[in-house]
């Protein structure tokens, strides 16, 4: 059953749900929250609005992940437009799928959402869900409970629609055989390498060439525009830590929150699964039922349930535990399994129960009855909630003062600091891509370099950098970007000029040789020859390359008498390689398997530029399809699943495209 749960949440949408579940989040009291409303709209899907606030939250989240991935190579100027478009597309796709799933009758209960979240260890203390930890984690990630719960609900509904499409394809044995022939195919590969180093000439880096490159690529040698900011920071954290509630306060809070401390009934079961493969025939189903019925009879005759589960259960996740699944509440398992589980008496064993994964024999081991946590058990949580309430009220009072005064006195933070009791802080210099400290938040850099703040000298609008965590900033210092002096970057440019020229020459030489091969000139001595590379721009004398005879097994290096490097090239026999072979550069392997098969038995030639700049000429002498008969059933099953996934994903993407074409989608570009 554990494997059933895992297999039931596959695909890119499921990843989105998992992404939500593994970050710090929380849930409790689904109907306690409110929506502030009134935000701008970036798009509508059949009349349903996608708010600017939601768009910005998703955009900043993706931007931050991209920044972490790319590090110093991240450039907001280059990537922001792409990220904004991707964010918009993702939100539109989510809304379209959610609407279609709702229209199709898919639904999810609040109990299911609570059950999922309560089971996450990141939000448990001593094995129990912690309401305080929930609030802390949610607040730290800048999200309200209602926003998060809606995202979970949308994700589950969309996953149901996704699963309904991607689990329906059928493939034949012929389809699987064809795929395996390609996957297990081998190709006999020979290759010869033209080294980029042999084409490098110091003469390329003349003062004239360096200057021309410097002037043509001046944008590469600009210093980064930087600013430092003065700012006021208001954070709810710590505002209520000195508040001391009375026992009366806590008891009142406990009574008001009583429903939150109900622990629903849970049941612990063991099971034996007799699996039925997806798309199994009636005979397969009948055989599975017969096997399950026989196992049930053995249990009735006194056989040990745990031993039978270890020996016969097809659920690898629980078989080694004697079929033990642990405790689950309602709304967490397959409906047929769950219905039977809650109908059993403690110690009772069910008759075979059919689910989408096969037949289950279920034994109820224990029952945790529904209970309400006593006051003393949750007292510390109540104290934290009381202090949080005080902190929230203080935060909103101070944030109102801060917002008003920052707007009313736009050319200074002094008045806002005096009224709110906050001290003015100063950041270090940072660029448009952010920096350290407060500038590590992408919203801060975005605001600091906005026209109102940078050009007009105004205070920024309040910037929410977390839940109940905001700042107001203004420019303290501005250092404009400027061109670095040529002398400072001359050595750097020289290396670049030499490298680029060499890459151009080696690729041209490689293409020339490739063309000779394709024209029928397969004389190794002529193709694998010594190159004496001339300085094309500044040569005062000409130099000719000497041809050197080599054979397939060895190429001797010879010393030339003129300028430039000399290099003898030879074919290297890589032998029979598979698609996943890593004994040679992966780019060579990838290129080799992209080339078409020979129709006349002659070698097929290709060429590829490696990351190093070297050019490789390669030959495919023989193509051998995979031996399907020699492939074991485990690999065959894996190939079948991969093919089903590919077909299912393609069907789903086509359906999504159709949904969007038949939806009224309006984008408000000005609000993006």
SULRAJO-V295927 format. One record per residue. N is the residue number from 1. NEAR is the number of other C-alpha atoms within 10 Angstrom. Layout:
BEGIN
n->{N:N}
near->{NEAR:NEAR}
END
This chain:
BEGIN
n->{1:2:3:4:5:6:7:8:9:10:11:12:13:14:15:16:17:18:19:20:21:22:23:24:25:26:27:28:29:30:31:32:33:34:35:36:37:38:39:40:41:42:43:44:45:46:47:48:49:50:51:52:53:54:55:56:57:58:59:60:61:62:63:64:65:66:67:68:69:70:71:72:73:74:75:76:77:78:79:80:81:82:83:84:85:86:87:88:89:90:91:92:93:94:95:96:97:98:99:100:101:102:103:104:105:106:107:108:109:110:111:112:113:114:115:116:117:118:119:120:121:122:123:124:125:126:127:128:129:130:131:132:133:134:135:136:137:138:139:140:141:142:143:144:145:146:147:148:149:150:151:152:153:154:155:156:157:158:159:160:161:162:163:164:165:166:167:168:169:170:171:172:173:174:175:176:177:178:179:180:181:182:183:184:185:186:187:188:189:190:191:192:193:194:195:196:197:198:199:200:201:202:203:204:205:206:207:208:209:210:211:212:213:214:215:216:217:218:219:220:221:222:223:224:225:226:227:228:229:230:231:232:233:234:235:236:237:238:239:240:241:242:243:244:245:246:247:248:249:250:251:252:253:254:255:256:257:258:259:260:261:262:263:264:265:266:267:268:269:270:271:272:273:274:275:276:277:278:279:280:281:282:283:284:285:286:287:288:289:290:291:292:293:294:295:296:297:298:299:300:301:302:303:304:305:306:307:308:309:310:311:312:313:314:315:316:317:318:319:320:321:322:323:324:325:326:327:328:329:330:331:332:333:334:335:336:337:338:339:340:341:342:343:344:345:346:347:348:349:350:351:352:353:354:355:356:357:358:359:360:361:362:363:364:365:366:367:368:369:370:371:372:373:374:375:376:377:378:379:380:381:382:383:384:385:386:387:388:389:390:391:392:393:394:395:396:397:398:399:400:401:402:403:404:405:406:407:408:409:410:411:412:413:414:415:416:417:418:419:420:421:422:423:424:425:426:427:428:429:430:431:432:433:434:435:436:437:438:439:440:441:442:443:444:445:446:447:448:449:450:451:452:453:454:455:456:457:458:459:460:461:462:463:464:465:466:467:468:469:470:471:472:473:474:475:476:477:478:479:480:481:482:483:484:485:486:487:488:489:490:491:492:493:494:495:496:497:498:499:500:501:502:503:504:505:506:507:508:509:510:511:512:513:514:515:516:517:518:519:520:521:522:523:524:525:526:527:528:529:530:531:532:533:534:535:536:537:538:539:540:541:542:543:544:545:546:547:548:549:550:551:552:553:554:555:556:557:558:559:560:561:562:563:564:565:566:567:568:569:570:571:572:573:574:575:576:577:578:579:580:581:582:583:584:585:586:587:588:589:590:591:592:593:594:595:596:597:598:599:600:601:602:603:604:605:606:607:608:609:610:611:612:613:614:615:616:617:618:619:620:621:622:623:624:625:626:627:628:629:630:631:632:633:634:635:636:637:638:639:640:641:642:643:644:645:646:647:648:649:650:651:652:653:654:655:656:657:658:659:660:661:662:663:664:665:666:667:668:669:670:671:672}
near->{24:15:13:15:12:10:10:14:18:16:16:12:18:19:14:15:19:15:11:15:17:13:12:19:26:28:21:20:13:13:9:8:11:10:8:6:8:7:12:15:20:21:23:18:19:14:11:14:18:20:19:17:14:15:21:17:15:18:20:18:14:17:20:15:12:16:20:12:11:10:11:9:10:15:15:18:10:9:13:15:12:12:18:19:12:14:21:21:12:14:17:21:16:18:20:22:23:21:18:17:20:14:10:10:9:16:15:14:10:14:14:17:20:18:17:13:23:21:14:17:13:20:24:17:12:7:12:13:20:20:23:20:18:22:21:18:18:21:21:17:14:15:18:18:22:18:14:17:20:13:16:21:20:22:22:24:22:26:26:19:20:26:20:12:18:20:15:14:15:13:13:8:10:9:13:20:19:13:19:20:16:16:15:17:18:20:22:18:25:22:20:19:22:23:21:22:17:18:26:24:20:13:16:23:22:15:12:10:17:23:16:12:16:20:13:10:12:14:12:11:18:14:13:15:15:21:22:21:23:18:23:23:20:22:19:22:17:10:18:20:14:10:15:12:13:10:11:9:13:20:14:13:16:19:11:10:13:14:13:14:17:13:16:15:15:17:21:18:21:26:27:30:28:26:22:21:12:12:12:11:11:9:9:15:19:12:14:21:21:15:16:25:17:13:22:22:13:14:16:12:9:8:13:12:23:20:15:19:25:18:13:17:24:21:21:14:16:22:24:15:14:19:30:23:17:13:15:20:19:18:17:15:17:15:12:13:18:16:13:18:25:16:11:16:14:16:12:13:22:18:17:24:17:19:16:12:18:21:25:28:26:26:24:22:18:15:16:14:10:11:11:12:14:12:16:9:10:15:16:13:18:23:21:18:18:20:19:22:15:17:22:18:14:14:21:13:12:19:22:12:16:28:16:14:21:26:18:13:14:18:16:18:23:15:16:25:19:13:12:17:13:16:15:16:11:16:19:16:18:22:19:20:22:23:18:11:10:19:22:15:17:20:17:23:22:15:21:26:18:12:11:15:20:19:11:11:15:20:26:24:19:21:15:16:19:17:17:19:19:19:21:25:28:26:23:16:14:16:14:10:13:13:12:14:11:16:8:10:13:16:13:12:20:21:15:15:22:21:21:14:18:23:22:13:20:25:21:13:16:24:18:12:20:21:15:15:20:13:9:9:13:15:13:16:18:15:23:25:22:26:22:22:23:23:20:13:10:11:12:9:9:11:16:15:18:17:15:19:19:22:14:14:9:13:19:13:14:13:11:17:13:15:16:20:20:21:26:21:27:24:22:15:15:14:14:17:20:19:16:11:13:12:9:10:11:14:14:22:21:15:14:25:19:10:14:12:17:14:8:7:10:13:20:20:21:23:23:20:20:16:9:10:19:20:24:23:21:25:24:23:18:17:18:15:14:19:13:15:7:7:14:9:9:9:11:17:12:12:18:21:14:14:18:19:18:14:19:22:20:14:17:18:15:12:15:18:13:11:16:16:10:11:14:13:16:14:16:12:9:7:12:18}
END
